[in-house]
């Protein structure tokens, strides 16, 4: 590998932000956002409320990590796993 190639890769390896950001779906995402903050110390970075009191999209941060949270829906983007916690 050339020095130029190594220099091009180096910034990606020293990234200060999460490179994998998991998405979690909850039936009551608003309550989950509050609980994640109280229980684990996540802070709200962005919360996009839905028109029906749901959370369309939320970004929660903890240190240099981030998770995305939203309300579960019966569409291809909001489906819960068949092994969901009840």
Phi and psi in radians as a Rosetta constraint file:
Dihedral C 1 N 2 CA 2 C 2 CIRCULARHARMONIC -1.344 0.35
Dihedral N 2 CA 2 C 2 N 3 CIRCULARHARMONIC 2.823 0.35
Dihedral C 2 N 3 CA 3 C 3 CIRCULARHARMONIC -1.078 0.35
Dihedral N 3 CA 3 C 3 N 4 CIRCULARHARMONIC -0.629 0.35
Dihedral C 3 N 4 CA 4 C 4 CIRCULARHARMONIC -1.103 0.35
Dihedral N 4 CA 4 C 4 N 5 CIRCULARHARMONIC -0.720 0.35
Dihedral C 4 N 5 CA 5 C 5 CIRCULARHARMONIC -1.146 0.35
Dihedral N 5 CA 5 C 5 N 6 CIRCULARHARMONIC -0.740 0.35
Dihedral C 5 N 6 CA 6 C 6 CIRCULARHARMONIC -1.086 0.35
Dihedral N 6 CA 6 C 6 N 7 CIRCULARHARMONIC -0.719 0.35
Dihedral C 6 N 7 CA 7 C 7 CIRCULARHARMONIC -1.151 0.35
Dihedral N 7 CA 7 C 7 N 8 CIRCULARHARMONIC -0.568 0.35
Dihedral C 7 N 8 CA 8 C 8 CIRCULARHARMONIC -1.237 0.35
Dihedral N 8 CA 8 C 8 N 9 CIRCULARHARMONIC -0.577 0.35
Dihedral C 8 N 9 CA 9 C 9 CIRCULARHARMONIC -1.434 0.35
Dihedral N 9 CA 9 C 9 N 10 CIRCULARHARMONIC -0.566 0.35
Dihedral C 9 N 10 CA 10 C 10 CIRCULARHARMONIC -0.910 0.35
Dihedral N 10 CA 10 C 10 N 11 CIRCULARHARMONIC -0.785 0.35
Dihedral C 10 N 11 CA 11 C 11 CIRCULARHARMONIC -1.061 0.35
Dihedral N 11 CA 11 C 11 N 12 CIRCULARHARMONIC -0.616 0.35
Dihedral C 11 N 12 CA 12 C 12 CIRCULARHARMONIC -1.169 0.35
Dihedral N 12 CA 12 C 12 N 13 CIRCULARHARMONIC -0.591 0.35
Dihedral C 12 N 13 CA 13 C 13 CIRCULARHARMONIC -1.343 0.35
Dihedral N 13 CA 13 C 13 N 14 CIRCULARHARMONIC -0.322 0.35
Dihedral C 13 N 14 CA 14 C 14 CIRCULARHARMONIC -1.900 0.35
Dihedral N 14 CA 14 C 14 N 15 CIRCULARHARMONIC 0.359 0.35
Dihedral C 14 N 15 CA 15 C 15 CIRCULARHARMONIC -1.016 0.35
Dihedral N 15 CA 15 C 15 N 16 CIRCULARHARMONIC 2.379 0.35
Dihedral C 15 N 16 CA 16 C 16 CIRCULARHARMONIC -1.582 0.35
Dihedral N 16 CA 16 C 16 N 17 CIRCULARHARMONIC -0.016 0.35
Dihedral C 16 N 17 CA 17 C 17 CIRCULARHARMONIC -2.034 0.35
Dihedral N 17 CA 17 C 17 N 18 CIRCULARHARMONIC 2.801 0.35
Dihedral C 17 N 18 CA 18 C 18 CIRCULARHARMONIC -1.044 0.35
Dihedral N 18 CA 18 C 18 N 19 CIRCULARHARMONIC 2.433 0.35
Dihedral C 18 N 19 CA 19 C 19 CIRCULARHARMONIC -1.759 0.35
Dihedral N 19 CA 19 C 19 N 20 CIRCULARHARMONIC -0.248 0.35
Dihedral C 19 N 20 CA 20 C 20 CIRCULARHARMONIC -2.173 0.35
Dihedral N 20 CA 20 C 20 N 21 CIRCULARHARMONIC 2.181 0.35
Dihedral C 20 N 21 CA 21 C 21 CIRCULARHARMONIC -2.148 0.35
Dihedral N 21 CA 21 C 21 N 22 CIRCULARHARMONIC 1.834 0.35
Dihedral C 21 N 22 CA 22 C 22 CIRCULARHARMONIC -1.263 0.35
Dihedral N 22 CA 22 C 22 N 23 CIRCULARHARMONIC 2.657 0.35
Dihedral C 22 N 23 CA 23 C 23 CIRCULARHARMONIC -2.004 0.35
Dihedral N 23 CA 23 C 23 N 24 CIRCULARHARMONIC 2.295 0.35
Dihedral C 23 N 24 CA 24 C 24 CIRCULARHARMONIC -2.090 0.35
Dihedral N 24 CA 24 C 24 N 25 CIRCULARHARMONIC 2.410 0.35
Dihedral C 24 N 25 CA 25 C 25 CIRCULARHARMONIC -1.998 0.35
Dihedral N 25 CA 25 C 25 N 26 CIRCULARHARMONIC 2.359 0.35
Dihedral C 25 N 26 CA 26 C 26 CIRCULARHARMONIC -2.274 0.35
Dihedral N 26 CA 26 C 26 N 27 CIRCULARHARMONIC 2.623 0.35
Dihedral C 26 N 27 CA 27 C 27 CIRCULARHARMONIC -1.116 0.35
Dihedral N 27 CA 27 C 27 N 28 CIRCULARHARMONIC -0.686 0.35
Dihedral C 27 N 28 CA 28 C 28 CIRCULARHARMONIC -2.101 0.35
Dihedral N 28 CA 28 C 28 N 29 CIRCULARHARMONIC 1.397 0.35
Dihedral C 28 N 29 CA 29 C 29 CIRCULARHARMONIC -1.137 0.35
Dihedral N 29 CA 29 C 29 N 30 CIRCULARHARMONIC -0.580 0.35
Dihedral C 29 N 30 CA 30 C 30 CIRCULARHARMONIC -1.074 0.35
Dihedral N 30 CA 30 C 30 N 31 CIRCULARHARMONIC -0.768 0.35
Dihedral C 30 N 31 CA 31 C 31 CIRCULARHARMONIC -1.166 0.35
Dihedral N 31 CA 31 C 31 N 32 CIRCULARHARMONIC -0.655 0.35
Dihedral C 31 N 32 CA 32 C 32 CIRCULARHARMONIC -1.130 0.35
Dihedral N 32 CA 32 C 32 N 33 CIRCULARHARMONIC -0.717 0.35
Dihedral C 32 N 33 CA 33 C 33 CIRCULARHARMONIC -1.048 0.35
Dihedral N 33 CA 33 C 33 N 34 CIRCULARHARMONIC -0.788 0.35
Dihedral C 33 N 34 CA 34 C 34 CIRCULARHARMONIC -1.130 0.35
Dihedral N 34 CA 34 C 34 N 35 CIRCULARHARMONIC -0.782 0.35
Dihedral C 34 N 35 CA 35 C 35 CIRCULARHARMONIC -1.106 0.35
Dihedral N 35 CA 35 C 35 N 36 CIRCULARHARMONIC -0.767 0.35
Dihedral C 35 N 36 CA 36 C 36 CIRCULARHARMONIC -1.070 0.35
Dihedral N 36 CA 36 C 36 N 37 CIRCULARHARMONIC -0.612 0.35
Dihedral C 36 N 37 CA 37 C 37 CIRCULARHARMONIC -1.202 0.35
Dihedral N 37 CA 37 C 37 N 38 CIRCULARHARMONIC -0.820 0.35
Dihedral C 37 N 38 CA 38 C 38 CIRCULARHARMONIC -1.239 0.35
Dihedral N 38 CA 38 C 38 N 39 CIRCULARHARMONIC -0.736 0.35
Dihedral C 38 N 39 CA 39 C 39 CIRCULARHARMONIC -1.370 0.35
Dihedral N 39 CA 39 C 39 N 40 CIRCULARHARMONIC -0.642 0.35
Dihedral C 39 N 40 CA 40 C 40 CIRCULARHARMONIC -2.140 0.35
Dihedral N 40 CA 40 C 40 N 41 CIRCULARHARMONIC -0.141 0.35
Dihedral C 40 N 41 CA 41 C 41 CIRCULARHARMONIC 1.547 0.35
Dihedral N 41 CA 41 C 41 N 42 CIRCULARHARMONIC 0.244 0.35
Dihedral C 41 N 42 CA 42 C 42 CIRCULARHARMONIC -1.121 0.35
Dihedral N 42 CA 42 C 42 N 43 CIRCULARHARMONIC 2.521 0.35
Dihedral C 42 N 43 CA 43 C 43 CIRCULARHARMONIC -1.992 0.35
Dihedral N 43 CA 43 C 43 N 44 CIRCULARHARMONIC 2.527 0.35
Dihedral C 43 N 44 CA 44 C 44 CIRCULARHARMONIC -1.278 0.35
Dihedral N 44 CA 44 C 44 N 45 CIRCULARHARMONIC 2.133 0.35
Dihedral C 44 N 45 CA 45 C 45 CIRCULARHARMONIC -1.703 0.35
Dihedral N 45 CA 45 C 45 N 46 CIRCULARHARMONIC -0.734 0.35
Dihedral C 45 N 46 CA 46 C 46 CIRCULARHARMONIC -2.684 0.35
Dihedral N 46 CA 46 C 46 N 47 CIRCULARHARMONIC 2.319 0.35
Dihedral C 46 N 47 CA 47 C 47 CIRCULARHARMONIC -2.318 0.35
Dihedral N 47 CA 47 C 47 N 48 CIRCULARHARMONIC 2.141 0.35
Dihedral C 47 N 48 CA 48 C 48 CIRCULARHARMONIC -1.949 0.35
Dihedral N 48 CA 48 C 48 N 49 CIRCULARHARMONIC 1.806 0.35
Dihedral C 48 N 49 CA 49 C 49 CIRCULARHARMONIC -1.292 0.35
Dihedral N 49 CA 49 C 49 N 50 CIRCULARHARMONIC 2.562 0.35
Dihedral C 49 N 50 CA 50 C 50 CIRCULARHARMONIC -1.496 0.35
Dihedral N 50 CA 50 C 50 N 51 CIRCULARHARMONIC 2.906 0.35
Dihedral C 50 N 51 CA 51 C 51 CIRCULARHARMONIC -1.226 0.35
Dihedral N 51 CA 51 C 51 N 52 CIRCULARHARMONIC -0.319 0.35
Dihedral C 51 N 52 CA 52 C 52 CIRCULARHARMONIC -1.863 0.35
Dihedral N 52 CA 52 C 52 N 53 CIRCULARHARMONIC 0.426 0.35
Dihedral C 52 N 53 CA 53 C 53 CIRCULARHARMONIC 1.477 0.35
Dihedral N 53 CA 53 C 53 N 54 CIRCULARHARMONIC 0.049 0.35
Dihedral C 53 N 54 CA 54 C 54 CIRCULARHARMONIC -1.541 0.35
Dihedral N 54 CA 54 C 54 N 55 CIRCULARHARMONIC 3.101 0.35
Dihedral C 54 N 55 CA 55 C 55 CIRCULARHARMONIC -1.899 0.35
Dihedral N 55 CA 55 C 55 N 56 CIRCULARHARMONIC 1.970 0.35
Dihedral C 55 N 56 CA 56 C 56 CIRCULARHARMONIC -1.202 0.35
Dihedral N 56 CA 56 C 56 N 57 CIRCULARHARMONIC -0.759 0.35
Dihedral C 56 N 57 CA 57 C 57 CIRCULARHARMONIC -2.808 0.35
Dihedral N 57 CA 57 C 57 N 58 CIRCULARHARMONIC 2.396 0.35
Dihedral C 57 N 58 CA 58 C 58 CIRCULARHARMONIC -2.424 0.35
Dihedral N 58 CA 58 C 58 N 59 CIRCULARHARMONIC 2.500 0.35
Dihedral C 58 N 59 CA 59 C 59 CIRCULARHARMONIC -2.059 0.35
Dihedral N 59 CA 59 C 59 N 60 CIRCULARHARMONIC 2.116 0.35
Dihedral C 59 N 60 CA 60 C 60 CIRCULARHARMONIC -2.008 0.35
Dihedral N 60 CA 60 C 60 N 61 CIRCULARHARMONIC 2.396 0.35
Dihedral C 60 N 61 CA 61 C 61 CIRCULARHARMONIC -2.047 0.35
Dihedral N 61 CA 61 C 61 N 62 CIRCULARHARMONIC 2.622 0.35
Dihedral C 61 N 62 CA 62 C 62 CIRCULARHARMONIC -2.564 0.35
Dihedral N 62 CA 62 C 62 N 63 CIRCULARHARMONIC 1.947 0.35
Dihedral C 62 N 63 CA 63 C 63 CIRCULARHARMONIC 1.062 0.35
Dihedral N 63 CA 63 C 63 N 64 CIRCULARHARMONIC -2.267 0.35
Dihedral C 63 N 64 CA 64 C 64 CIRCULARHARMONIC -1.683 0.35
Dihedral N 64 CA 64 C 64 N 65 CIRCULARHARMONIC 0.188 0.35
Dihedral C 64 N 65 CA 65 C 65 CIRCULARHARMONIC -1.742 0.35
Dihedral N 65 CA 65 C 65 N 66 CIRCULARHARMONIC 2.847 0.35
Dihedral C 65 N 66 CA 66 C 66 CIRCULARHARMONIC -2.560 0.35
Dihedral N 66 CA 66 C 66 N 67 CIRCULARHARMONIC 2.542 0.35
Dihedral C 66 N 67 CA 67 C 67 CIRCULARHARMONIC -2.205 0.35
Dihedral N 67 CA 67 C 67 N 68 CIRCULARHARMONIC 2.694 0.35
Dihedral C 67 N 68 CA 68 C 68 CIRCULARHARMONIC -1.946 0.35
Dihedral N 68 CA 68 C 68 N 69 CIRCULARHARMONIC 2.454 0.35
Dihedral C 68 N 69 CA 69 C 69 CIRCULARHARMONIC -2.294 0.35
Dihedral N 69 CA 69 C 69 N 70 CIRCULARHARMONIC 2.482 0.35
Dihedral C 69 N 70 CA 70 C 70 CIRCULARHARMONIC -2.698 0.35
Dihedral N 70 CA 70 C 70 N 71 CIRCULARHARMONIC 2.909 0.35
Dihedral C 70 N 71 CA 71 C 71 CIRCULARHARMONIC -1.354 0.35
Dihedral N 71 CA 71 C 71 N 72 CIRCULARHARMONIC 2.361 0.35
Dihedral C 71 N 72 CA 72 C 72 CIRCULARHARMONIC -1.203 0.35
Dihedral N 72 CA 72 C 72 N 73 CIRCULARHARMONIC 2.401 0.35
Dihedral C 72 N 73 CA 73 C 73 CIRCULARHARMONIC -2.328 0.35
Dihedral N 73 CA 73 C 73 N 74 CIRCULARHARMONIC 2.909 0.35
Dihedral C 73 N 74 CA 74 C 74 CIRCULARHARMONIC -1.634 0.35
Dihedral N 74 CA 74 C 74 N 75 CIRCULARHARMONIC 0.853 0.35
Dihedral C 74 N 75 CA 75 C 75 CIRCULARHARMONIC -2.235 0.35
Dihedral N 75 CA 75 C 75 N 76 CIRCULARHARMONIC 3.113 0.35
Dihedral C 75 N 76 CA 76 C 76 CIRCULARHARMONIC -1.142 0.35
Dihedral N 76 CA 76 C 76 N 77 CIRCULARHARMONIC -0.387 0.35
Dihedral C 76 N 77 CA 77 C 77 CIRCULARHARMONIC -1.685 0.35
Dihedral N 77 CA 77 C 77 N 78 CIRCULARHARMONIC -0.278 0.35
Dihedral C 77 N 78 CA 78 C 78 CIRCULARHARMONIC -2.058 0.35
Dihedral N 78 CA 78 C 78 N 79 CIRCULARHARMONIC 0.131 0.35
Dihedral C 78 N 79 CA 79 C 79 CIRCULARHARMONIC -1.130 0.35
Dihedral N 79 CA 79 C 79 N 80 CIRCULARHARMONIC 2.454 0.35
Dihedral C 79 N 80 CA 80 C 80 CIRCULARHARMONIC -1.558 0.35
Dihedral N 80 CA 80 C 80 N 81 CIRCULARHARMONIC 2.761 0.35
Dihedral C 80 N 81 CA 81 C 81 CIRCULARHARMONIC -1.132 0.35
Dihedral N 81 CA 81 C 81 N 82 CIRCULARHARMONIC 2.721 0.35
Dihedral C 81 N 82 CA 82 C 82 CIRCULARHARMONIC -1.234 0.35
Dihedral N 82 CA 82 C 82 N 83 CIRCULARHARMONIC -0.216 0.35
Dihedral C 82 N 83 CA 83 C 83 CIRCULARHARMONIC -1.832 0.35
Dihedral N 83 CA 83 C 83 N 84 CIRCULARHARMONIC 0.658 0.35
Dihedral C 83 N 84 CA 84 C 84 CIRCULARHARMONIC -1.248 0.35
Dihedral N 84 CA 84 C 84 N 85 CIRCULARHARMONIC 2.645 0.35
Dihedral C 84 N 85 CA 85 C 85 CIRCULARHARMONIC -1.356 0.35
Dihedral N 85 CA 85 C 85 N 86 CIRCULARHARMONIC 2.355 0.35
